[in-house]
């Protein structure tokens, strides 16, 4: 079954770009702010931050409404975008986003799926300007082409593709539940010391208060092989000439840092190569806003450089220290810092190599760590499977749109499948 005749238009013919902004003295008292770093590929990495407009960054200017699509204009190949189904009336996005507000000529979700296709991303990347921080203009976005079938067909296509988004969201929710289970289990065993059989183990004084007999208190430097910050290096000092750019949104579902698809840079990008570091599978990375990610997969020999306004510390577990112990310990510590300081901008005060080195780590006997690993492994394995499922769903969804438009796939058959 075909899709009806699709006309060809430009994005500006079917959508307004950056139509609503905060200007002059007409400013709100409070906003929910969407920063560039808080948006991933079709989802929130961090939920919008409630803040007073007076304290908000100067880039907090784009007013967004239900049905809008936001696209990051910086490094479009990073694929940072989001469909805003029901934002708060006080939600404001960074000027680093282009806000696309659909006209009656286009279904809002159809527009979203069109501009987030890999083909459209490639078009934006081709038109991006700037060496260090290539960005695409609103004009270039507006000039982008869009195939426009009749509205009923647009809605049917959007409905089919949104079913994949619902499956992705369900998997993401399950990941968050499993993550909270694993971290709660860690806190129960290694923070509150209520591990199996704890009733028969007496408590003894320690540097961090009473703890089970037979446990030790060590500094992080005693259980980690490498604790290092991203030191500044000139490109000429680098042994090789390529690497990957580390961004906050690279810490994805399950708190994993997958470096296979990061944006690649080379030694000519002087302003990007402010610093870089080698990462290995099992390393943990702590960012300057308190996010912790364990390196899941990485290209052999790849180096990582922090993105703009970003600092990171690498912590490599020792040979006898499981990654989970370092990852959960750092996560608990940084969550505590966030809770105490309330202001992500001040977390960097305590995030430095000296501070991480001196963190006190409760170290149980090795048998207890092995026991925890046996209990927690099924949870982490399930998270890994869900992450893989999300990747497959996204790839399938992105392949469907051009085939639905061309009539290669029968929508009626797909609806009844």
C-alpha positions as CSV (number, residue, x, y, z in Angstrom):
1,X,0.0,0.0,0.0
2,X,1.4,3.4,-0.9
3,X,1.4,6.5,1.3
4,X,-0.2,8.9,-1.2
5,X,1.7,11.6,-3.1
6,X,4.3,13.3,-0.9
7,X,5.2,16.9,-1.8
8,X,8.7,18.3,-1.1
9,X,8.9,21.3,1.2
10,X,11.5,23.0,3.4
11,X,11.4,23.0,7.2
12,X,10.7,26.7,7.3
13,X,7.6,26.2,5.2
14,X,6.1,23.8,7.8
15,X,7.6,25.0,11.1
16,X,8.6,28.2,12.9
17,X,12.1,28.2,14.2
18,X,12.9,29.9,17.5
19,X,9.5,31.7,17.4
20,X,9.2,32.4,21.1
21,X,12.0,33.9,23.3
22,X,12.3,35.8,26.5
23,X,12.9,39.4,25.6
24,X,13.1,42.8,27.3
25,X,11.6,43.2,30.8
26,X,8.9,40.6,30.3
27,X,10.8,38.0,32.3
28,X,9.4,35.2,34.5
29,X,10.3,34.8,38.2
30,X,11.1,31.1,37.9
31,X,11.9,28.8,35.0
32,X,12.5,25.1,34.4
33,X,15.7,25.2,32.4
34,X,16.7,22.7,29.7
35,X,20.5,22.9,29.2
36,X,22.3,21.3,26.2
37,X,24.0,18.8,28.5
38,X,20.7,17.6,29.8
39,X,19.4,16.2,26.5
40,X,20.4,13.0,24.8
41,X,19.2,11.2,21.7
42,X,15.5,11.7,22.2
43,X,15.4,11.7,25.9
44,X,16.4,13.7,29.0
45,X,19.7,12.8,30.6
46,X,18.8,15.2,33.4
47,X,15.3,16.6,34.0
48,X,14.8,20.3,33.6
49,X,16.2,22.3,36.5
50,X,13.9,24.6,38.4
51,X,15.6,28.0,39.1
52,X,14.9,31.6,39.5
53,X,15.3,33.5,36.2
54,X,17.6,35.9,37.9
55,X,20.1,33.1,38.6
56,X,19.6,31.4,35.2
57,X,22.4,31.4,32.6
58,X,22.2,34.1,30.0
59,X,21.5,31.4,27.3
60,X,18.2,30.5,29.0
61,X,16.0,32.2,26.5
62,X,14.1,29.8,24.2
63,X,10.4,29.5,25.2
64,X,9.1,26.0,24.3
65,X,5.6,24.7,24.0
66,X,3.8,21.3,23.7
67,X,4.6,19.7,20.3
68,X,7.9,21.5,19.8
69,X,11.0,19.8,18.8
70,X,14.4,21.0,20.1
71,X,17.6,20.3,18.2
72,X,21.1,21.1,19.4
73,X,22.8,23.4,16.9
74,X,26.3,22.6,18.1
75,X,27.9,19.4,16.8
76,X,24.7,18.2,15.2
77,X,26.3,14.8,14.6
78,X,26.0,14.2,18.3
79,X,22.3,13.8,17.7
80,X,21.0,15.7,20.7
81,X,17.3,16.3,20.3
82,X,14.0,15.9,22.1
83,X,10.2,16.0,21.4
84,X,8.4,18.1,24.0
85,X,5.0,16.4,24.6
86,X,3.8,18.4,27.6
87,X,6.4,20.8,29.0
88,X,5.7,23.0,32.0
89,X,4.4,26.5,31.1
90,X,7.6,27.9,32.5
91,X,10.0,25.6,30.6
92,X,12.8,27.4,28.9
93,X,15.5,25.9,26.7
94,X,19.1,27.0,26.0
95,X,19.9,29.1,23.0
96,X,22.1,26.2,22.0
97,X,18.9,24.6,20.8
98,X,16.9,25.4,17.7
99,X,13.2,25.2,18.7
100,X,10.9,23.9,15.9
101,X,7.2,24.8,16.3
102,X,5.0,23.0,13.8
103,X,2.4,24.8,11.7
104,X,-0.9,23.1,10.8
105,X,0.7,21.8,7.6
106,X,2.7,19.1,9.5
107,X,2.0,16.6,12.3
108,X,4.2,17.6,15.2
109,X,5.6,14.1,15.7
110,X,6.1,13.5,12.0
111,X,8.2,16.7,12.0
112,X,10.2,15.4,14.9
113,X,10.9,12.0,13.3
114,X,11.8,13.6,10.1
115,X,14.4,16.1,11.5
116,X,15.9,13.4,13.8
117,X,16.6,11.0,10.9
118,X,20.3,10.2,10.3
119,X,19.9,11.6,6.8
120,X,18.8,14.9,8.2
121,X,21.6,14.8,10.8
122,X,24.1,14.3,7.9
123,X,22.6,17.3,6.1
124,X,23.0,19.5,9.2
125,X,26.6,18.2,9.8
126,X,27.4,19.1,6.2
127,X,26.3,22.7,6.8
128,X,27.8,23.1,10.2
129,X,30.4,25.9,10.4
130,X,33.4,26.3,12.7
131,X,36.5,24.2,13.4
132,X,36.5,23.8,17.1
133,X,32.7,23.9,17.8
134,X,30.9,23.4,14.5
135,X,27.4,24.7,14.6
136,X,24.5,24.8,12.2
137,X,22.4,28.0,11.8
138,X,18.6,28.4,12.1
139,X,18.7,29.4,8.4
140,X,20.3,26.1,7.4
141,X,17.8,24.2,9.5
142,X,15.0,26.1,7.8
143,X,16.4,25.3,4.4
144,X,16.4,21.6,5.1
145,X,14.1,19.5,2.9
146,X,11.1,17.5,4.2
147,X,8.8,15.0,2.4
148,X,5.3,16.0,3.1
149,X,2.6,13.3,2.5
150,X,-1.1,14.1,3.3
151,X,-1.7,14.8,7.0
152,X,-3.6,11.5,7.6
153,X,-0.5,9.6,6.3
154,X,1.8,11.8,8.5
155,X,-0.2,10.9,11.6
156,X,-0.3,7.2,10.7
157,X,3.5,7.2,10.2
158,X,4.0,9.1,13.4
159,X,1.8,6.7,15.3
160,X,3.8,3.7,14.0
161,X,7.1,5.2,15.0
162,X,5.8,6.5,18.4
163,X,5.1,2.9,19.3
164,X,8.9,2.3,19.2
165,X,9.4,5.3,21.4
166,X,7.0,3.9,24.0
167,X,8.9,0.6,24.0
168,X,12.2,2.6,24.5
169,X,10.7,4.7,27.3
170,X,9.4,1.5,29.0
171,X,12.9,0.0,28.8
172,X,14.4,3.2,30.2
173,X,12.0,3.2,33.1
174,X,13.0,-0.5,33.8
175,X,16.7,0.4,33.7
176,X,16.1,3.2,36.3
177,X,14.3,0.8,38.5
178,X,17.0,-1.8,38.2
179,X,19.7,0.8,38.8
180,X,18.0,1.9,42.0
181,X,17.7,-1.7,43.1
182,X,21.4,-2.3,42.6
183,X,22.4,1.0,44.3
184,X,20.0,0.3,47.2
185,X,21.6,-3.2,47.6
186,X,25.0,-1.6,47.6
187,X,24.0,0.9,50.3
188,X,22.4,-1.8,52.4
189,X,25.6,-3.9,52.4
190,X,28.4,-1.4,52.2
191,X,27.0,1.8,53.8
192,X,24.5,0.5,56.4
193,X,26.4,-2.8,56.8
194,X,23.3,-4.9,56.7
195,X,24.7,-7.7,54.6
196,X,23.7,-11.4,54.9
197,X,24.8,-12.6,58.3
198,X,25.6,-9.2,59.7
199,X,23.8,-10.0,62.9
200,X,26.6,-12.3,64.0
201,X,29.4,-9.9,63.1
202,X,30.3,-7.4,65.9
203,X,30.8,-3.7,65.1
204,X,34.2,-2.1,65.9
205,X,35.3,1.6,65.9
206,X,36.8,3.0,62.7
207,X,37.7,6.2,60.9
208,X,34.2,6.4,59.5
209,X,32.3,5.2,62.6
210,X,31.4,1.8,63.7
211,X,31.8,-0.9,61.1
212,X,31.8,-4.7,61.0
213,X,34.8,-6.5,62.4
214,X,37.1,-7.7,59.7
215,X,36.4,-4.8,57.4
216,X,39.0,-2.1,56.7
217,X,38.8,1.6,56.0
218,X,41.1,2.5,53.1
219,X,41.7,5.6,51.0
220,X,40.6,5.5,47.4
221,X,44.2,5.5,46.3
222,X,44.7,2.2,48.0
223,X,42.0,0.4,46.0
224,X,42.3,2.2,42.7
225,X,45.3,1.9,40.4
226,X,44.9,5.2,38.6
227,X,43.3,8.4,39.7
228,X,44.0,11.2,37.3
229,X,42.5,14.4,36.0
230,X,42.4,15.3,32.3
231,X,45.7,17.2,32.1
232,X,46.3,19.9,29.4
233,X,48.4,18.8,26.4
234,X,49.2,20.4,23.1
235,X,48.4,18.3,20.0
236,X,52.2,18.2,19.3
237,X,52.7,16.3,22.6
238,X,50.2,13.6,21.7
239,X,51.6,10.3,20.5
240,X,48.8,9.8,18.0
241,X,46.6,12.3,16.2
242,X,43.1,11.1,16.9
243,X,40.6,10.7,19.7
244,X,37.1,11.0,20.8
245,X,35.2,13.9,22.5
246,X,33.7,13.1,25.9
247,X,30.4,14.8,26.6
248,X,27.9,14.4,29.5
249,X,25.4,12.8,27.3
250,X,27.8,10.0,26.5
251,X,26.9,8.6,29.9
252,X,23.8,6.9,28.9
253,X,21.3,4.3,30.2
254,X,22.6,2.2,33.1
255,X,25.3,4.8,33.9
256,X,27.5,3.3,31.2
257,X,30.0,5.3,29.1
258,X,30.0,3.7,25.6
259,X,32.7,5.4,23.6
260,X,32.1,3.5,20.3
261,X,30.0,6.3,18.8
262,X,31.6,9.4,20.2
263,X,32.5,12.4,18.1
264,X,36.0,11.9,16.6
265,X,38.5,14.7,16.7
266,X,42.1,15.0,15.4
267,X,45.3,16.8,16.4
268,X,44.3,19.8,14.2
269,X,41.5,20.7,16.6
270,X,43.7,22.8,18.9
271,X,40.8,24.3,20.9
272,X,39.4,20.8,21.5
273,X,42.6,19.2,22.5
274,X,42.9,21.2,25.7
275,X,43.4,17.8,27.4
276,X,42.9,14.2,26.9
277,X,43.3,10.9,28.6
278,X,43.3,7.2,27.8
279,X,40.3,5.2,29.0
280,X,40.0,1.4,29.4
281,X,37.0,-0.8,29.8
282,X,36.1,-0.9,33.5
283,X,37.4,2.7,34.2
284,X,35.1,5.1,36.0
285,X,34.7,8.7,34.9
286,X,33.5,11.4,37.3
287,X,32.4,14.7,35.6
288,X,32.4,18.2,37.1
289,X,28.7,18.1,37.6
290,X,28.8,14.9,39.7
291,X,27.9,12.4,37.1
292,X,29.6,9.0,37.3
293,X,29.9,6.6,34.4
294,X,31.6,3.2,34.0
295,X,33.3,2.7,30.7
296,X,31.4,-0.1,28.9
297,X,33.0,-0.4,25.5
298,X,35.8,1.6,23.9
299,X,37.7,1.5,20.6
300,X,41.2,0.1,21.1
301,X,43.7,2.7,22.0
302,X,41.2,5.6,21.9
303,X,41.8,8.7,24.0
304,X,39.1,11.0,25.3
305,X,39.0,14.7,25.6
306,X,36.5,16.6,27.8
307,X,34.0,18.8,26.0
308,X,33.4,22.5,26.5
309,X,33.0,23.6,30.1
310,X,33.7,20.1,31.3
311,X,36.3,18.5,33.5
312,X,36.6,14.8,34.3
313,X,38.5,12.5,36.6
314,X,39.4,9.0,35.6
315,X,39.4,6.3,38.3
316,X,40.7,2.8,37.4
317,X,39.9,0.1,39.9
318,X,42.7,-2.1,41.3
319,X,43.1,-5.7,40.2
320,X,41.4,-7.0,43.3
321,X,38.7,-4.3,43.3
322,X,35.5,-4.8,41.3
323,X,34.4,-1.9,39.2
324,X,31.0,-1.9,40.9
325,X,32.6,-1.0,44.2
326,X,34.3,2.1,42.8
327,X,31.4,3.1,40.6
328,X,28.8,2.9,43.4
329,X,31.1,4.5,46.0
330,X,31.7,7.5,43.7
331,X,28.0,7.7,42.8
332,X,27.1,7.7,46.4
333,X,29.7,10.3,47.2
334,X,28.7,12.7,44.4
335,X,25.0,12.3,45.1
336,X,25.8,13.3,48.7
337,X,27.7,16.4,47.3
338,X,24.7,17.3,45.1
339,X,22.3,17.0,48.1
340,X,24.5,19.1,50.3
341,X,25.3,21.9,47.9
342,X,22.2,22.0,45.8
343,X,24.2,23.9,43.2
344,X,25.9,21.8,40.6
345,X,28.3,24.6,39.8
346,X,29.9,24.3,43.3
347,X,30.5,20.5,43.1
348,X,33.7,21.1,41.3
349,X,35.0,22.6,44.6
350,X,35.3,19.1,46.0
351,X,35.9,17.3,42.7
352,X,39.6,17.1,42.2
353,X,42.3,14.4,42.3
354,X,43.3,15.1,45.8
355,X,39.8,15.0,47.1
356,X,39.0,11.7,45.3
357,X,42.3,10.1,46.4
358,X,41.5,10.8,50.1
359,X,37.9,9.4,50.0
360,X,37.5,6.8,52.6
361,X,36.4,3.5,51.3
362,X,34.8,0.7,53.5
363,X,36.5,-2.4,52.3
364,X,34.8,-5.7,53.2
365,X,36.6,-9.1,53.1
366,X,37.0,-10.4,49.5
367,X,34.4,-13.1,50.1
368,X,31.8,-10.4,50.8
369,X,32.6,-8.6,47.6
370,X,32.3,-11.8,45.7
371,X,29.0,-12.6,47.3
372,X,27.7,-9.1,46.3
373,X,28.9,-9.6,42.8
374,X,26.9,-12.9,42.5
375,X,23.7,-11.2,43.8
376,X,24.1,-8.0,41.8
377,X,25.3,-9.5,38.5
378,X,21.8,-10.6,37.3
379,X,20.6,-7.0,37.8
380,X,23.5,-5.5,35.8
381,X,23.1,-8.2,33.1
382,X,19.5,-7.2,32.7
383,X,20.4,-3.6,32.4
384,X,22.9,-4.4,29.7
385,X,20.3,-6.4,27.8
386,X,17.8,-3.5,28.0
387,X,20.4,-1.0,26.8
388,X,21.1,-3.3,23.8
389,X,17.3,-3.5,23.2
390,X,17.0,0.3,23.2
391,X,19.8,0.6,20.6
392,X,18.1,-2.0,18.4
393,X,14.7,-0.2,18.7
394,X,16.2,3.1,17.8
395,X,17.9,1.7,14.8
396,X,14.7,0.0,13.6
397,X,12.6,3.1,14.1
398,X,15.1,5.2,12.1
399,X,15.1,2.8,9.2
400,X,11.3,2.6,9.1
401,X,10.5,6.2,8.1
402,X,12.0,6.3,4.6
403,X,10.5,2.8,3.9
404,X,7.0,3.9,5.1
405,X,7.2,7.0,2.9
406,X,8.3,5.1,-0.2
407,X,5.6,2.4,0.3
408,X,8.2,-0.4,0.7
409,X,6.4,-1.3,4.0
410,X,2.6,-1.7,4.0
411,X,1.3,0.4,6.9
412,X,-1.9,-1.6,7.1
413,X,0.0,-4.8,7.5
414,X,2.3,-3.2,10.1
415,X,-0.7,-1.9,12.1
416,X,-2.2,-5.4,12.2
417,X,1.1,-7.2,12.9
